[in-house]
Amino acid sequence: MVLMPSRLTGLRQASGAVLALMLAGTALPALAQSNTELRLNKVEGEVRALQRKVFPGNGDKMFTPEISAPTPTPGTRLPSTSAMTDVLTRMDALESQVARLTGQVEQNSNRITQLEAKLATTQPSTTGTSIGTATQPLATNDAGVPVSTTPSGQIAGGTATPAPAPRPTPTPSAAAAAPSSSRVQAVSAIVKPSTGNAEEDEYSYGYRLWEAKFYPEAQQQLKMYLEKYPRGSRASWGRNLLGRAYLDDGNALEAAKWFVQNYQADKRGDRAPDSLLYLAISMKQLQDTKRACIALSEFGSTYAAEAAGRLKSVYDTTKGGLKCS
């Protein structure tokens, strides 16, 4: 039987249409599965972000999956599932987790709202010292410091408390006590010079008080001189002599402060070498051998001329009483 050309053309067209339908049928599920996979990954990412927001600081400790693969038992075979079935299962689990997270967020928001309302009602409207009574402002003393208006031994609510024991009044030391009349007369006998040079007169008067061993008065006079002439020609002398006045008065710690200040203020000052040497003496009296040796070594290397000349005797005596390594 011989087929006509027109019939052969029709058969070819029909077979081509059938083949196209078959190819389209196989491509559509793959395309649908690809789109679903993208959507699923997006939803899973949003769920993880929501978990981090609701449970901050938990790291990777999130909800455990509600659906897990069944454990196979011997002699049984797990039912085979298609890719679409797995996708649907994961979607159901994600929807359940989203619902749980949403519920917890709403509960937390409600609790926070209730706490804020409770705090707003319990916060006092004004500052006062009332407990169970009308609010009254705090009283203040002349210095503006709040003081209690309740009787001693009681608090504002009326509960009695033991009154604190009175502190003993410290007895003023001999140095802090008022000077005797004989000392006042002796200090008055020290004549303040009047040469027409006010700065020189102020320093000289402090020196005379120190020389007469009126150390507290000399300290007061030398401090007044340094306040008036902090950069005067006798400033290095005044700071050093003030340290000597404290040292001779038995206050080695305060003396050391002035010696250090004078040395650091001007290492080329007229009395900077003296201050460094007497700093070593002060540290020796304070039993700080390490710092005494450091100051003595610095003096010997920086002021070698004074160590071998004007201050040699003091330097040798101080050095002989120290065991420096």
KACOR-V283302 format. One record per residue. N is the residue number from 0. RES is the residue in one letter. SS is DSSP state (H for helix, E for strand, C for the rest). Layout:
<<N | RES | SS> <N | RES | SS>>
This chain:
<<0 | M | C> <1 | V | C> <2 | L | C> <3 | M | C> <4 | P | H> <5 | S | H> <6 | R | H> <7 | L | H> <8 | T | H> <9 | G | H> <10 | L | H> <11 | R | H> <12 | Q | H> <13 | A | H> <14 | S | H> <15 | G | H> <16 | A | H> <17 | V | H> <18 | L | H> <19 | A | H> <20 | L | H> <21 | M | H> <22 | L | H> <23 | A | H> <24 | G | H> <25 | T | H> <26 | A | H> <27 | L | H> <28 | P | H> <29 | A | H> <30 | L | H> <31 | A | H> <32 | Q | H> <33 | S | H> <34 | N | H> <35 | T | H> <36 | E | H> <37 | L | H> <38 | R | H> <39 | L | H> <40 | N | H> <41 | K | H> <42 | V | H> <43 | E | H> <44 | G | H> <45 | E | H> <46 | V | H> <47 | R | H> <48 | A | H> <49 | L | H> <50 | Q | H> <51 | R | H> <52 | K | H> <53 | V | H> <54 | F | C> <55 | P | C> <56 | G | C> <57 | N | C> <58 | G | C> <59 | D | C> <60 | K | C> <61 | M | C> <62 | F | C> <63 | T | C> <64 | P | C> <65 | E | C> <66 | I | C> <67 | S | C> <68 | A | C> <69 | P | C> <70 | T | C> <71 | P | C> <72 | T | C> <73 | P | C> <74 | G | C> <75 | T | C> <76 | R | C> <77 | L | C> <78 | P | C> <79 | S | C> <80 | T | C> <81 | S | C> <82 | A | H> <83 | M | H> <84 | T | H> <85 | D | H> <86 | V | H> <87 | L | H> <88 | T | H> <89 | R | H> <90 | M | H> <91 | D | H> <92 | A | H> <93 | L | H> <94 | E | H> <95 | S | H> <96 | Q | H> <97 | V | H> <98 | A | H> <99 | R | H> <100 | L | H> <101 | T | H> <102 | G | H> <103 | Q | H> <104 | V | H> <105 | E | H> <106 | Q | H> <107 | N | H> <108 | S | H> <109 | N | H> <110 | R | H> <111 | I | H> <112 | T | H> <113 | Q | H> <114 | L | H> <115 | E | H> <116 | A | H> <117 | K | H> <118 | L | H> <119 | A | H> <120 | T | H> <121 | T | H> <122 | Q | C> <123 | P | C> <124 | S | C> <125 | T | C> <126 | T | C> <127 | G | C> <128 | T | C> <129 | S | C> <130 | I | C> <131 | G | C> <132 | T | C> <133 | A | C> <134 | T | C> <135 | Q | C> <136 | P | C> <137 | L | C> <138 | A | E> <139 | T | E> <140 | N | C> <141 | D | C> <142 | A | C> <143 | G | C> <144 | V | C> <145 | P | E> <146 | V | E> <147 | S | C> <148 | T | C> <149 | T | C> <150 | P | C> <151 | S | C> <152 | G | C> <153 | Q | E> <154 | I | C> <155 | A | C> <156 | G | C> <157 | G | C> <158 | T | C> <159 | A | E> <160 | T | C> <161 | P | C> <162 | A | C> <163 | P | C> <164 | A | C> <165 | P | C> <166 | R | C> <167 | P | C> <168 | T | C> <169 | P | C> <170 | T | C> <171 | P | C> <172 | S | C> <173 | A | C> <174 | A | C> <175 | A | C> <176 | A | C> <177 | A | C> <178 | P | C> <179 | S | C> <180 | S | H> <181 | S | H> <182 | R | H> <183 | V | H> <184 | Q | H> <185 | A | H> <186 | V | H> <187 | S | H> <188 | A | C> <189 | I | C> <190 | V | C> <191 | K | C> <192 | P | C> <193 | S | C> <194 | T | C> <195 | G | C> <196 | N | C> <197 | A | H> <198 | E | H> <199 | E | H> <200 | D | H> <201 | E | H> <202 | Y | H> <203 | S | H> <204 | Y | H> <205 | G | H> <206 | Y | H> <207 | R | H> <208 | L | H> <209 | W | H> <210 | E | H> <211 | A | C> <212 | K | C> <213 | F | C> <214 | Y | H> <215 | P | H> <216 | E | H> <217 | A | H> <218 | Q | H> <219 | Q | H> <220 | Q | H> <221 | L | H> <222 | K | H> <223 | M | H> <224 | Y | H> <225 | L | H> <226 | E | H> <227 | K | H> <228 | Y | C> <229 | P | C> <230 | R | C> <231 | G | C> <232 | S | C> <233 | R | C> <234 | A | H> <235 | S | H> <236 | W | H> <237 | G | H> <238 | R | H> <239 | N | H> <240 | L | H> <241 | L | H> <242 | G | H> <243 | R | H> <244 | A | H> <245 | Y | H> <246 | L | H> <247 | D | H> <248 | D | C> <249 | G | C> <250 | N | C> <251 | A | H> <252 | L | H> <253 | E | H> <254 | A | H> <255 | A | H> <256 | K | H> <257 | W | H> <258 | F | H> <259 | V | H> <260 | Q | H> <261 | N | H> <262 | Y | H> <263 | Q | H> <264 | A | H> <265 | D | C> <266 | K | C> <267 | R | C> <268 | G | C> <269 | D | C> <270 | R | C> <271 | A | H> <272 | P | H> <273 | D | H> <274 | S | H> <275 | L | H> <276 | L | H> <277 | Y | H> <278 | L | H> <279 | A | H> <280 | I | H> <281 | S | H> <282 | M | H> <283 | K | H> <284 | Q | H> <285 | L | C> <286 | Q | C> <287 | D | C> <288 | T | H> <289 | K | H> <290 | R | H> <291 | A | H> <292 | C | H> <293 | I | H> <294 | A | H> <295 | L | H> <296 | S | H> <297 | E | H> <298 | F | H> <299 | G | H> <300 | S | H> <301 | T | H> <302 | Y | C> <303 | A | H> <304 | A | H> <305 | E | H> <306 | A | H> <307 | A | H> <308 | G | C> <309 | R | C> <310 | L | C> <311 | K | H> <312 | S | H> <313 | V | H> <314 | Y | H> <315 | D | H> <316 | T | H> <317 | T | H> <318 | K | H> <319 | G | H> <320 | G | C> <321 | L | C> <322 | K | C> <323 | C | C> <324 | S | C>>
